[in-house]
Amino acid sequence: MARVYNFSAGPAMLPNAVIERAQAEMLDWHGTGMSIMEVSHRGKDYSAVAAKAEADLRELMGIPSNYKVLFLQGGASLQFAMIPLNLAQPGDTVDYFNTGVWSEKAIKEAKRFCNVNVVATNTHEIPAEKEWQLSADAKYVHYTPNETIGGLEFQSIPNVGDKILVADMSSTILSRPVDVTKFGLIYAGAQKNIGPAGLTIVIVREDLLGKARAGTPTMLDYKVAADNDSMYNTPATYAWYMAGLVFEWLKEVGGLGAMAEINKRKAEKLYAAIASSNSFYANPVKPSDRSWMNVPFTLKDSTLDAAFLTESAAAGLTSLKGHKIVGGMRASIYNAMPEAGVDALIHFMADFARRYG
Ligand SMILES: *Cc1c(COP(=O)(O)O)cnc(C)c1O
Protein backbone atom coordinates (compact mmCIF):
# COMPACT_ATOMS: atom_id res chain seq x y z
CA MET A 1 0.00 0.00 0.00
CA ALA A 2 1.23 3.48 -0.88
CA ARG A 3 1.71 6.00 1.92
CA VAL A 4 -1.04 8.60 2.06
CA TYR A 5 -0.79 12.34 2.56
CA ASN A 6 -1.79 12.53 6.22
CA PHE A 7 -3.06 15.97 7.26
CA SER A 8 -3.46 15.06 10.93
CA ALA A 9 -2.70 17.76 13.50
CA GLY A 10 -0.78 15.25 15.61
CA PRO A 11 0.56 12.67 15.74
CA ALA A 12 1.47 13.92 12.31
CA MET A 13 3.34 12.73 9.23
CA LEU A 14 7.02 11.91 9.51
CA PRO A 15 9.34 12.22 6.50
CA ASN A 16 9.46 9.04 4.41
CA ALA A 17 13.25 9.13 4.54
CA VAL A 18 13.12 9.00 8.33
CA ILE A 19 10.65 6.11 8.44
CA GLU A 20 12.73 4.17 5.92
CA ARG A 21 15.93 4.70 7.89
CA ALA A 22 14.24 3.62 11.12
CA GLN A 23 12.90 0.56 9.33
CA ALA A 24 16.34 -0.34 7.98
CA GLU A 25 17.87 -0.05 11.47
CA MET A 26 15.03 -1.76 13.31
CA LEU A 27 16.22 -5.34 13.80
CA ASP A 28 19.94 -4.73 14.13
CA TRP A 29 20.82 -1.24 15.22
CA HIS A 30 24.51 -0.40 14.58
CA GLY A 31 25.57 -4.03 14.75
CA THR A 32 24.24 -4.56 18.27
CA GLY A 33 21.89 -7.37 17.24
CA MET A 34 19.12 -5.37 18.92
CA SER A 35 16.77 -2.59 18.03
CA ILE A 36 17.58 0.76 19.59
CA MET A 37 14.50 0.31 21.80
CA GLU A 38 16.22 -2.60 23.52
CA VAL A 39 19.57 -0.99 24.42
CA SER A 40 20.45 0.79 27.65
CA HIS A 41 19.95 4.53 27.68
CA ARG A 42 23.16 4.73 29.72
CA GLY A 43 25.32 2.77 27.26
CA LYS A 44 27.84 4.63 25.13
CA ASP A 45 26.07 3.79 21.85
CA TYR A 46 22.79 5.31 22.96
CA SER A 47 24.49 8.27 24.68
CA ALA A 48 26.09 9.18 21.37
CA VAL A 49 22.69 9.19 19.66
CA ALA A 50 21.18 11.33 22.40
CA ALA A 51 24.06 13.82 22.30
CA LYS A 52 23.98 14.04 18.49
CA ALA A 53 20.26 14.79 18.52
CA GLU A 54 20.83 17.63 20.96
CA ALA A 55 23.80 19.00 18.99
CA ASP A 56 21.82 18.93 15.75
CA LEU A 57 18.85 20.69 17.34
CA ARG A 58 21.19 23.35 18.76
CA GLU A 59 22.69 23.85 15.32
CA LEU A 60 19.31 24.00 13.55
CA MET A 61 17.79 26.51 15.98
CA GLY A 62 20.97 28.39 16.87
CA ILE A 63 20.51 27.64 20.57
CA PRO A 64 23.16 29.52 22.60
CA SER A 65 25.32 27.70 25.17
CA ASN A 66 23.59 29.40 28.11
CA TYR A 67 20.41 27.44 27.33
CA LYS A 68 19.74 23.83 28.35
CA VAL A 69 17.91 21.49 26.00
CA LEU A 70 15.79 18.95 27.86
CA PHE A 71 14.22 15.77 26.45
CA LEU A 72 11.24 15.16 28.71
CA GLN A 73 7.93 13.29 28.77
CA GLY A 74 4.36 14.21 29.65
CA GLY A 75 3.67 16.26 26.54
CA ALA A 76 3.22 19.99 26.23
CA SER A 77 0.32 19.53 28.65
CA LEU A 78 2.63 18.71 31.55
CA GLN A 79 4.59 21.88 30.77
CA PHE A 80 1.41 23.84 31.53
CA ALA A 81 2.08 22.86 35.18
CA MET A 82 5.88 22.64 35.17
CA ILE A 83 6.27 26.24 34.01
CA PRO A 84 4.47 27.88 36.95
CA LEU A 85 5.97 25.35 39.38
CA ASN A 86 9.50 26.23 38.25
CA LEU A 87 9.25 29.91 37.37
CA ALA A 88 6.86 31.34 39.97
CA GLN A 89 6.11 31.10 43.67
CA PRO A 90 2.60 30.77 45.15
CA GLY A 91 0.86 34.14 44.97
CA ASP A 92 3.03 35.45 42.14
CA THR A 93 1.40 37.02 39.10
CA VAL A 94 2.04 35.58 35.65
CA ASP A 95 0.87 36.95 32.27
CA TYR A 96 -0.81 34.85 29.58
CA PHE A 97 -2.01 35.72 26.08
CA ASN A 98 -5.26 33.95 25.19
CA THR A 99 -5.38 33.27 21.46
CA GLY A 100 -7.25 29.98 21.46
CA VAL A 101 -7.80 26.52 22.87
CA TRP A 102 -4.19 25.76 23.79
CA SER A 103 -3.71 29.15 25.44
CA GLU A 104 -6.84 28.48 27.48
CA LYS A 105 -5.57 25.10 28.63
CA ALA A 106 -2.26 26.63 29.68
CA ILE A 107 -4.11 29.39 31.56
CA LYS A 108 -6.42 26.96 33.33
CA GLU A 109 -3.50 24.91 34.62
CA ALA A 110 -1.42 27.93 35.64
CA LYS A 111 -4.36 29.20 37.72
CA ARG A 112 -3.87 26.21 39.99
CA PHE A 113 -0.48 27.62 40.99
CA CYS A 114 -0.41 31.41 40.44
CA ASN A 115 -2.43 34.55 39.85
CA VAL A 116 -2.97 34.61 36.11
CA ASN A 117 -3.41 37.92 34.33
CA VAL A 118 -4.76 37.54 30.79
CA VAL A 119 -2.89 40.05 28.61
CA ALA A 120 -5.38 39.99 25.73
CA THR A 121 -7.93 37.61 24.24
CA ASN A 122 -8.66 37.05 20.56
CA THR A 123 -8.97 33.80 18.63
CA HIS A 124 -9.31 35.22 15.09
CA GLU A 125 -6.52 37.75 15.00
CA ILE A 126 -3.40 38.46 17.02
CA PRO A 127 -4.33 41.14 19.56
CA ALA A 128 -2.85 44.53 18.71
CA GLU A 129 -0.02 45.64 20.98
CA LYS A 130 -1.96 48.69 22.19
CA GLU A 131 -4.60 46.35 23.68
CA TRP A 132 -2.14 44.33 25.75
CA GLN A 133 -2.56 44.55 29.51
CA LEU A 134 0.85 43.41 30.72
CA SER A 135 1.26 43.45 34.49
CA ALA A 136 4.20 45.26 36.00
CA ASP A 137 5.29 42.41 38.24
CA ALA A 138 4.64 39.29 36.11
CA LYS A 139 7.19 36.55 36.70
CA TYR A 140 6.90 35.60 33.02
CA VAL A 141 4.74 36.15 29.95
CA HIS A 142 3.35 33.05 28.23
CA TYR A 143 2.00 32.82 24.70
CA THR A 144 1.15 30.23 22.06
CA PRO A 145 2.94 31.25 18.85
CA ASN A 146 0.75 28.94 16.78
CA GLU A 147 -2.77 27.91 17.80
CA THR A 148 -3.06 24.43 16.32
CA ILE A 149 -6.86 24.28 16.45
CA GLY A 150 -7.79 27.83 15.42
CA GLY A 151 -5.01 28.22 12.85
CA LEU A 152 -3.83 31.56 14.25
CA GLU A 153 -0.09 32.33 14.30
CA PHE A 154 2.03 35.19 15.60
CA GLN A 155 4.20 36.24 12.66
CA SER A 156 6.67 37.95 14.98
CA ILE A 157 7.79 37.58 18.57
CA PRO A 158 5.75 39.77 20.95
CA ASN A 159 7.79 42.52 22.56
CA VAL A 160 7.38 42.14 26.31
CA GLY A 161 10.32 44.31 27.33
CA ASP A 162 12.59 42.71 29.90
CA LYS A 163 9.99 40.15 31.02
CA ILE A 164 10.77 36.44 30.69
CA LEU A 165 9.00 35.19 27.57
CA VAL A 166 7.70 31.60 27.54
CA ALA A 167 6.37 29.99 24.36
CA ASP A 168 4.37 26.84 23.61
CA MET A 169 5.89 26.07 20.21
CA SER A 170 4.33 22.60 19.91
CA SER A 171 2.95 23.14 16.42
CA THR A 172 5.44 25.64 15.00
CA ILE A 173 8.89 24.67 16.31
CA LEU A 174 11.37 24.02 13.47
CA SER A 175 8.98 25.41 10.83
CA ARG A 176 11.05 28.60 10.46
CA PRO A 177 14.10 30.24 12.06
CA VAL A 178 13.50 31.79 15.49
CA ASP A 179 15.70 33.99 17.69
CA VAL A 180 16.02 31.79 20.79
CA THR A 181 17.70 34.60 22.75
CA LYS A 182 14.33 36.39 22.93
CA PHE A 183 12.93 33.61 25.12
CA GLY A 184 13.37 32.40 28.66
CA LEU A 185 11.78 29.07 27.84
CA ILE A 186 10.48 27.32 24.72
CA TYR A 187 8.62 24.01 24.85
CA ALA A 188 7.02 21.65 22.37
CA GLY A 189 5.39 18.25 22.33
CA ALA A 190 7.19 16.22 19.67
CA GLN A 191 4.32 14.70 17.72
CA LYS A 192 3.74 17.62 15.35
CA ASN A 193 7.07 18.79 13.95
CA ILE A 194 9.75 16.83 15.82
CA GLY A 195 9.05 13.10 15.90
CA PRO A 196 6.78 10.52 17.54
CA ALA A 197 4.58 11.22 20.56
CA GLY A 198 6.07 10.59 23.98
CA LEU A 199 8.82 13.20 23.88
CA THR A 200 8.66 16.85 24.92
CA ILE A 201 11.47 19.30 24.18
CA VAL A 202 12.19 22.15 26.59
CA ILE A 203 14.78 24.83 25.81
CA VAL A 204 15.41 26.87 28.95
CA ARG A 205 17.82 29.64 29.87
CA GLU A 206 20.20 28.44 32.56
CA ASP A 207 19.57 31.27 35.01
CA LEU A 208 15.94 30.13 35.32
CA LEU A 209 16.94 26.74 36.73
CA GLY A 210 17.01 25.90 40.43
CA LYS A 211 14.10 28.13 41.43
CA ALA A 212 11.29 25.57 41.62
CA ARG A 213 8.86 26.19 44.45
CA ALA A 214 8.99 24.03 47.57
CA GLY A 215 7.13 20.77 47.14
CA THR A 216 7.73 20.50 43.38
CA PRO A 217 8.01 16.79 42.55
CA THR A 218 11.57 15.78 41.65
CA MET A 219 10.57 14.72 38.16
CA LEU A 220 8.99 18.13 37.51
CA ASP A 221 12.05 20.19 38.45
CA TYR A 222 13.90 21.43 35.34
CA LYS A 223 17.15 21.59 37.28
CA VAL A 224 17.00 17.86 38.07
CA ALA A 225 16.48 17.10 34.38
CA ALA A 226 19.26 19.47 33.35
CA ASP A 227 21.75 18.14 35.93
CA ASN A 228 21.07 14.58 34.74
CA ASP A 229 21.17 15.21 30.97
CA SER A 230 17.43 14.38 30.83
CA MET A 231 18.19 10.90 32.20
CA TYR A 232 17.15 11.22 35.84
CA ASN A 233 14.80 8.38 34.91
CA THR A 234 14.55 6.36 31.71
CA PRO A 235 13.82 8.78 28.88
CA ALA A 236 11.63 8.09 25.83
CA THR A 237 14.57 6.46 24.06
CA TYR A 238 12.90 5.58 20.78
CA ALA A 239 11.20 8.96 20.36
CA TRP A 240 14.50 10.70 21.14
CA TYR A 241 16.28 8.61 18.48
CA MET A 242 13.52 9.34 15.95
CA ALA A 243 13.72 13.07 16.72
CA GLY A 244 17.43 12.83 15.97
CA LEU A 245 16.67 11.32 12.56
CA VAL A 246 14.24 14.16 11.87
CA PHE A 247 16.90 16.73 12.82
CA GLU A 248 19.36 15.07 10.41
CA TRP A 249 16.71 15.18 7.69
CA LEU A 250 16.11 18.89 8.36
CA LYS A 251 19.82 19.58 8.00
CA GLU A 252 19.83 17.74 4.67
CA VAL A 253 16.85 19.81 3.47
CA GLY A 254 18.96 22.91 4.17
CA GLY A 255 17.98 23.93 7.70
CA LEU A 256 15.19 26.11 8.98
CA GLY A 257 15.66 28.91 6.43
CA ALA A 258 15.07 26.48 3.58
CA MET A 259 12.21 24.83 5.47
CA ALA A 260 10.57 28.22 6.06
CA GLU A 261 10.57 29.00 2.34
CA ILE A 262 8.87 25.71 1.57
CA ASN A 263 6.37 26.11 4.41
CA LYS A 264 5.47 29.66 3.40
CA ARG A 265 4.91 28.58 -0.19
CA LYS A 266 2.77 25.60 0.87
CA ALA A 267 0.58 27.74 3.15
CA GLU A 268 0.22 30.61 0.70
CA LYS A 269 -0.95 28.40 -2.13
CA LEU A 270 -3.50 26.64 0.09
CA TYR A 271 -4.91 29.94 1.40
CA ALA A 272 -4.98 31.25 -2.17
CA ALA A 273 -7.00 28.20 -3.23
CA ILE A 274 -9.50 28.90 -0.43
CA ALA A 275 -9.69 32.59 -1.39
CA SER A 276 -10.31 31.82 -5.06
CA SER A 277 -13.07 29.25 -4.41
CA ASN A 278 -15.93 31.74 -4.81
CA SER A 279 -16.72 31.31 -1.09
CA PHE A 280 -17.18 27.55 -1.51
CA TYR A 281 -14.40 27.33 1.14
CA ALA A 282 -13.66 29.85 3.89
CA ASN A 283 -11.05 30.47 6.59
CA PRO A 284 -12.04 32.65 9.57
CA VAL A 285 -8.61 34.02 10.51
CA LYS A 286 -7.35 37.51 9.66
CA PRO A 287 -5.14 37.00 6.56
CA SER A 288 -1.98 38.46 8.08
CA ASP A 289 -2.23 36.17 11.13
CA ARG A 290 -2.90 32.86 9.40
CA SER A 291 -0.93 29.82 10.44
CA TRP A 292 1.66 28.26 8.14
CA MET A 293 1.14 24.91 9.83
CA ASN A 294 -2.59 24.42 10.47
CA VAL A 295 -5.13 25.57 7.91
CA PRO A 296 -8.75 25.28 9.07
CA PHE A 297 -11.45 25.80 6.49
CA THR A 298 -15.21 25.34 6.31
CA LEU A 299 -17.42 24.41 3.39
CA LYS A 300 -20.18 26.84 2.47
CA ASP A 301 -22.64 23.97 2.81
CA SER A 302 -21.72 21.86 5.84
CA THR A 303 -23.96 19.01 4.68
CA LEU A 304 -21.17 18.32 2.16
CA ASP A 305 -18.59 17.73 4.93
CA ALA A 306 -19.15 13.97 5.00
CA ALA A 307 -18.76 13.65 1.22
CA PHE A 308 -15.63 15.80 1.32
CA LEU A 309 -14.06 13.56 3.96
CA THR A 310 -14.98 10.28 2.27
CA GLU A 311 -13.83 11.37 -1.16
CA SER A 312 -10.63 13.02 0.01
CA ALA A 313 -9.69 9.88 1.98
CA ALA A 314 -10.35 7.77 -1.12
CA ALA A 315 -7.94 10.09 -2.98
CA GLY A 316 -5.20 9.39 -0.40
CA LEU A 317 -5.67 12.65 1.53
CA THR A 318 -6.48 11.67 5.10
CA SER A 319 -7.33 13.13 8.51
CA LEU A 320 -8.81 16.35 7.16
CA LYS A 321 -11.70 16.49 9.63
CA GLY A 322 -11.57 19.73 11.59
CA HIS A 323 -11.49 19.96 15.36
CA LYS A 324 -15.02 19.63 16.73
CA ILE A 325 -15.01 23.12 18.24
CA VAL A 326 -14.21 24.76 14.88
CA GLY A 327 -16.02 22.32 12.58
CA GLY A 328 -15.34 21.86 8.89
CA MET A 329 -11.85 20.79 7.85
CA ARG A 330 -8.30 21.32 8.97
CA ALA A 331 -5.22 20.64 6.89
CA SER A 332 -2.11 20.39 9.04
CA ILE A 333 0.85 20.92 6.77
CA TYR A 334 3.89 20.50 8.99
CA ASN A 335 7.47 20.17 7.75
CA ALA A 336 7.03 16.52 6.73
CA MET A 337 4.05 17.25 4.47
CA PRO A 338 5.57 17.40 0.97
CA GLU A 339 4.59 20.27 -1.27
CA ALA A 340 3.14 17.63 -3.60
CA GLY A 341 0.69 16.73 -0.83
CA VAL A 342 -0.55 20.31 -0.64
CA ASP A 343 -0.79 20.42 -4.43
CA ALA A 344 -2.85 17.22 -4.39
CA LEU A 345 -5.18 18.70 -1.76
CA ILE A 346 -5.64 21.91 -3.75
CA HIS A 347 -6.41 19.90 -6.87
CA PHE A 348 -8.94 17.79 -4.96
CA MET A 349 -10.61 20.86 -3.41
CA ALA A 350 -11.04 22.55 -6.78
CA ASP A 351 -12.46 19.39 -8.32
CA PHE A 352 -14.84 18.86 -5.39
CA ALA A 353 -16.06 22.47 -5.59
CA ARG A 354 -16.66 22.09 -9.32
CA ARG A 355 -18.71 18.96 -8.83
CA TYR A 356 -20.76 20.16 -5.83
CA GLY A 357 -20.71 23.95 -6.21
C1 LIG B 1 -0.77 19.52 20.58
C2 LIG B 1 -0.56 20.72 21.39
C3 LIG B 1 -0.50 20.67 22.79
C4 LIG B 1 -0.71 19.40 23.56
O1 LIG B 1 0.38 18.58 23.42
P1 LIG B 1 0.51 17.21 24.23
O2 LIG B 1 1.90 16.80 23.87
O3 LIG B 1 -0.55 16.30 23.70
O4 LIG B 1 0.32 17.50 25.66
C5 LIG B 1 -0.27 21.85 23.47
N1 LIG B 1 -0.09 23.01 22.82
C6 LIG B 1 -0.16 23.10 21.48
C7 LIG B 1 0.05 24.42 20.82
C8 LIG B 1 -0.39 21.96 20.72
O5 LIG B 1 -0.43 22.04 19.39
The ligand as an SDF file (V2000), in Angstrom:
LIG
                    3D

 15 15  0  0  0  0  0  0  0  0999 V2000
   -0.7680   19.5150   20.5780 C   0  0  0  0  0  0  0  0  0  0  0  0
   -0.5570   20.7250   21.3870 C   0  0  0  0  0  0  0  0  0  0  0  0
   -0.5020   20.6740   22.7860 C   0  0  0  0  0  0  0  0  0  0  0  0
   -0.7090   19.4030   23.5600 C   0  0  0  0  0  0  0  0  0  0  0  0
    0.3790   18.5780   23.4200 O   0  0  0  0  0  0  0  0  0  0  0  0
    0.5090   17.2080   24.2290 P   0  0  0  0  0  0  0  0  0  0  0  0
    1.9010   16.8030   23.8690 O   0  0  0  0  0  0  0  0  0  0  0  0
   -0.5470   16.3020   23.6970 O   0  0  0  0  0  0  0  0  0  0  0  0
    0.3240   17.4970   25.6550 O   0  0  0  0  0  0  0  0  0  0  0  0
   -0.2670   21.8490   23.4660 C   0  0  0  0  0  0  0  0  0  0  0  0
   -0.0940   23.0140   22.8250 N   0  0  0  0  0  0  0  0  0  0  0  0
   -0.1570   23.0970   21.4770 C   0  0  0  0  0  0  0  0  0  0  0  0
    0.0530   24.4250   20.8160 C   0  0  0  0  0  0  0  0  0  0  0  0
   -0.3860   21.9630   20.7240 C   0  0  0  0  0  0  0  0  0  0  0  0
   -0.4290   22.0450   19.3940 O   0  0  0  0  0  0  0  0  0  0  0  0
  1  2  1  0
  2  3  1  0
  2 14  2  0
  3  4  1  0
  3 10  2  0
  4  5  1  0
  5  6  1  0
  6  7  2  0
  6  8  1  0
  6  9  1  0
 10 11  1  0
 11 12  2  0
 12 13  1  0
 12 14  1  0
 14 15  1  0
M  END
$$$$
